[in-house]
Amino acid sequence: MPFRISQRLFRSIHSQTSAIATRHVHLPPRRQINAATFQRYRYSTTSGKRPVDEKVEELSELYASAKEEFEIAVEETAKNTIYASEDRETAREELEKFKSAYEEAISSSSPEDGQEIKRRVGQRLRELDSAVETLNEADTQEH
């Protein structure tokens, strides 16, 4: 008895799926891609990302490193440890690396890409720069 039930279920499911498979599906026409659209979104051949996205990603990694060094320096300064001045110097060095990479990314990009880099990364640079500047005041007060 159970075998006959499973046979009936199989036949009913199979007949329904074959009916679905034979229906005609009308797809919308393909969108035409013109050369201007293709030029606007130039993608890197290695990663499939736009060059501006790759530059922003590199800058984000440098920002994360600089921010981490800044946080370490703040922590050491608050604790007034003997490593505080060295950590502040390391934070300044990482910030300078980030700044120089940012400036180089903007100058080596097209004007549109440069504006996008400024829009996506510029605020983080300004915030970190002012925070490190405040930390530098602690360095001058220490001496």
C-alpha positions in Angstrom: 0.0 0.0 0.0 2.7 2.6 0.9 4.5 1.9 -2.4 1.3 2.6 -4.4 0.9 5.9 -2.6 4.4 7.0 -3.3 4.0 6.0 -7.0 0.9 8.2 -7.2 2.7 11.1 -5.5 5.6 10.7 -7.9 3.3 10.7 -11.0 1.3 13.7 -9.8 4.4 15.7 -9.0 6.1 14.7 -12.2 3.1 15.6 -14.4 3.0 19.0 -12.7 6.7 19.8 -13.2 6.6 18.8 -16.8 3.7 21.1 -17.4 5.5 23.9 -15.7 8.7 23.2 -17.8 6.8 23.4 -21.1 5.4 26.8 -20.5 7.0 29.6 -22.5 8.7 32.4 -20.6 8.9 35.8 -22.2 12.1 37.6 -21.1 12.5 41.4 -21.6 15.0 42.4 -24.3 18.6 42.8 -23.2 19.8 46.2 -22.2 22.2 47.7 -24.6 25.6 48.8 -23.1 27.1 51.7 -24.9 30.8 52.7 -24.8 30.2 55.7 -22.5 28.7 53.4 -19.8 31.5 51.0 -20.2 34.1 53.7 -19.9 32.5 55.2 -16.8 32.8 52.0 -14.9 36.3 50.8 -15.6 37.0 47.6 -13.7 40.3 46.1 -12.7 41.0 42.8 -14.5 42.5 41.2 -11.4 39.8 41.8 -8.8 36.7 42.9 -10.7 36.6 46.2 -8.8 36.8 49.7 -10.1 40.2 51.3 -9.6 38.7 54.0 -7.3 37.2 51.2 -5.1 40.6 49.5 -4.9 42.3 52.8 -3.9 39.6 53.5 -1.3 40.1 50.0 0.1 43.9 50.6 0.4 43.3 53.9 2.1 40.8 52.3 4.5 43.5 49.8 5.5 46.0 52.6 6.1 43.3 54.4 8.1 42.7 51.4 10.2 46.4 51.1 11.0 46.8 54.7 11.8 43.7 54.7 14.0 44.9 51.7 15.9 48.2 53.3 16.6 46.4 56.5 17.7 44.3 54.5 20.1 47.4 52.8 21.5 49.0 56.2 21.9 46.0 57.7 23.7 45.9 54.7 26.0 49.6 55.0 26.9 49.4 58.7 27.3 46.4 58.4 29.7 48.4 55.9 31.7 51.4 58.1 31.5 53.7 55.2 30.7 57.3 55.5 29.5 56.2 54.3 26.1 53.7 57.2 25.6 56.0 59.5 23.6 57.2 56.6 21.3 53.6 55.6 20.7 52.6 59.2 19.9 55.5 59.3 17.4 54.3 56.0 15.8 50.8 57.4 15.5 52.1 60.5 13.8 54.2 58.4 11.4 51.1 56.2 10.5 49.0 59.3 10.0 51.7 60.7 7.6 51.7 57.5 5.6 47.9 57.7 5.4 48.1 61.4 4.3 50.7 60.8 1.6 48.8 57.8 0.2 45.6 59.9 0.2 47.2 62.7 -1.7 48.9 60.4 -4.1 45.6 58.6 -4.8 43.8 61.9 -5.5 46.6 63.2 -7.7 46.9 60.0 -9.8 43.2 59.6 -10.4 40.8 61.3 -12.8 39.0 64.3 -11.4 35.8 62.3 -10.9 37.6 59.5 -9.1 39.5 62.1 -7.0 36.3 63.6 -5.9 34.9 60.2 -5.0 38.0 59.4 -3.0 37.7 62.8 -1.2 34.1 62.1 -0.4 34.6 58.6 0.9 37.9 59.0 2.8 38.5 62.8 3.4 36.3 63.0 6.5 38.2 60.2 8.2 41.5 61.8 7.4 40.4 65.2 8.8 39.1 63.6 12.0 42.2 61.5 12.6 44.4 64.5 11.8 42.7 66.7 14.4 42.8 63.9 17.0 46.5 63.3 16.5 47.1 67.1 16.6 45.3 67.1 20.0 47.6 64.2 21.1 50.6 66.3 20.0 49.6 68.9 22.5 50.0 66.3 25.2 53.5 65.6 23.8 54.5 69.3 24.1 53.0 69.6 27.6 55.0 66.6 28.7 58.3 68.3 27.8 
